[in-house]
Amino acid sequence: MSERCRHCSEPIPRMRLNLLEPSCGYCCTGCEAAAAFASEHNDSFNEYNSPEILQTLALQNAEGAHEADVLVEGIRCGACAADIEKRLRGNAGLYSVNVNAHNRIVTLRWNQAQIPFSHILKCIAEGGYQPHPLPLDAGLGDLRSDDRRAMLRLGLAGLGTMQVMMLSLGLYLGPEYGLSGDIRQLLVWASMLLATPVILYAGQPFFSGAFNDLRHWRVGMDVPVALAVAAAFTMSVVHAINGQGEIWFDSACMFVFFLSLGRHMEASGRRRAQQGLQALVAVQPQNVTVVDGDTTRVIPTDKLKVGMTLLARPGETIAADGVVLHGTSQVDESLLTGESTPLNRGANSEVLAGSVNLDQALEIRADKVGADTTRAHLLRLLRRAETRKPATARIADRVAGHFVLAVLAIASITALVWAQLDPNRAFEITLAVLVVTCPCALSLATPASMSAAAAALARKGLLVTRSHTLETLANITDVVFDKTGTLTESTLEVDEVIASSHWTREHILAMAARMERDHTHPIAEALRAYTPDQCKPLKTRWEAGRGISAIMGGRLYELGSPTLLLGYTSTRPYEGSHSQHTWLVLTEDENPIGWVGLRAGIRPEARQAIADLKEANLQIHLMSGDDNEAVADVALQLQIENAKGRMLPDDKLDAVEKLRENGASVLMVGDGLNDAPVLAGADVSIAMHAGAALAQASADAVLLTGNLLALNEARTLALKARRILRQNMSWAIAYNALALPLAVTGLLTPWLAALGMSLSSMLVVGNALRLLRSSKNKRATSPKSHDGKNQANPSFRQTEHYPSLSFRLSEQSERLDESQPLISLHSLRSVEMTKTLPKTGTPS
Amino acid sequence: MNALYLLIPLSLVLVSIAVTIFIWAVNNGQFDDLDSPAWRILEDDDEIETHDPPA
């Protein structure tokens, strides 16, 4: 077999592109570049080999093998999981690799002497994933064994229940076919044998739940469930031993199984969205490099003190809030703010703990460490908001508590009265009352409708992670949007162009577009539309830390950030220019000749989504941490009246609280960690999928597709779900109201009560399933067609933003004349922004 | 009817075998991840590699 590429493992073709050295071991330039990039960023893994750090991350078994959990960012589906397994397989010393695509956790078992931990992490990183080893105290082991126990309980309950039901069919029909007493007793004993583990093991959560409730002098849903199951089981055991009387093993098992199934479905949806996310936030740099005069030393992060100077190498997570002393670099704050474009940071600029240094080493003076960092503060805010959350849930509990108390009261009165009237039938009738009133249909009504609606929503790209979401979503009166990452997206678009004396703006744009032509980063994508149609591609050169350069007509042109090309301290062309923009400068022989300002684009469907929500009579608010100018701009374009900028997380939370005090029910849509507290504090909240991990963990639902049109659809569906829920509730209550007198008067036997209860439950579930069907029919008119239209016609999006561009140009020119004589606008004629704009060939 | 004396204990034995297999499967992690195994079929398996035995 031929040699394989060291990066992608594909065979290296014999007719290789002649750009590469024959012995380099890569199949193409792409792989070589990717591998080089990856290896640049991989040195930071070496620290994980030190015994002290390994001790906190991995367990060592008696044979000397280490075992550790690694959270891997970038696992999207099972295919990624398979890819990672394939990458790691065959490494000597690596005993087992278990990739869980569900929670993105890779469990490794390896021999540290044969293969260092850093090497394994490197292998994962080379595939384009970001591995984060999880500390042992992250509590993942507990989660996993909890999961397994829940699965065991459910499976056991299912297997046991099926067997018991089969046997009880024999017991019910037996008398018709002349079943002998011995055989009947055999069936009874067999049922008991099968039912015991189901009740005692699978039903254990209900018993412990009921016990907890009673210990705290509360009455929850678990109490009557536990009581009915326990009573049915004990009396059946007594009757089995006596050899006569009714047997209710089947009812008890069925009850346990169906209830466990409902709980399991609800819990697994929630876990799926949350698991690992919180752990990711908990990932801290284990140690930190501090600069001490001319030397550096490595200390554990918790020993870091205010005033120390720390060194953040490229690829490292910054350990403290602080101010940059030396160096310029780009940092990624996406975990904290959801802002996906890297931010420039130079001397004297502030950096936050938890952000990742991307480009070059930074020396940072630590100003806030440990619990004082912005991240720790946000986490505390979030916890506070979360404890406040379950207000609605508590009300539901209290109502259920009253209901349950009433059930118990009726049951005991029945028992007392019948004990006087007919002691022989007292238990049977009491049990019938408990079974009939047992809020089975009632307690099924909610989860059944809700899980059907949640499934319907998941098809539209909205993953519901908390059970109250739909109820609350149906009631909302106000919608609060965050700006960055929510209404705007991570792609950039050209907003302003400033030209110097002898170049027009069109020429500047065209030149910039030609220079960026062969690149794929967001800036190049934004400029792509302006590439001239007919002209030769330029030969460009990209240099890290400088930008793109090209030689044309004997002159050197360079395109890059002003700090790098011109040595500016600010990233803006002049004081007062748009600070939210990413500015590029174009230089000719090192003299600036033009500027291109890029801004985050508004999501194409945002306007329609806002209009839909307004049509539904909802109040729309925009709350953002950005400056007022940028916020007003977006608010104007989307026609949002209530817009406010410069809001801190606390301000947002206060504003939302205020809305709620005035009787509003608030839906919050956001994406950043700075939104996390307010996401948790709103009545109901939706996080964008591309946003910060913690924001998703604290939201009630995650918008997976990022399509904002799903918001109104979700609301419509929630309203429909509420209607169906009400039908279900009224049916369940009507059924109970009808059956209760019958049961109390002894006309209803327990098996008839159980049958009626099952039928009633089936009716409820069937009704709930209509939600799924309606969503299928509706799919033809789903937002996708709308989205598709936008994409099919690219000029649609462009023309939308041009008015604001020409508006800015004229506005800018006035300011420019006074403030910055260096650059002046060539002409002010209004720009015709059609696709033919940059058709001019070589400018000069 | 007497066949039931044999068949019912037999069914109990079968159930206990099923339960044992189920418990083994859960503890072995077979139910931990229900998504990714479906994708393995799409993976190339033309390269044969050997596993080291666990230490």
Interface residues (C-beta under 8 A of the other chain):
Chain A: E63 G64 A65 C77 G78 A79 A81 A82 K86 R89 G90 A92 G93 L94 Y95 S96 N98 V99 N100 A101 H102 R109 N111 R144 D147 R148 M151 L152 G155 L156 L159 G160 Q163 L167 L179 S180 I183 L186 L187 A190 L193 L194
Chain B: M1 L4 Y5 I8 P9 S11 L12 V15 A18 V19 F22 I23 V26 N27 G29 F31 D32 D33 L34 D35 S36 P37 A38 W39 R40 L42 E43 E49 T50 H51 D52 P54 A55
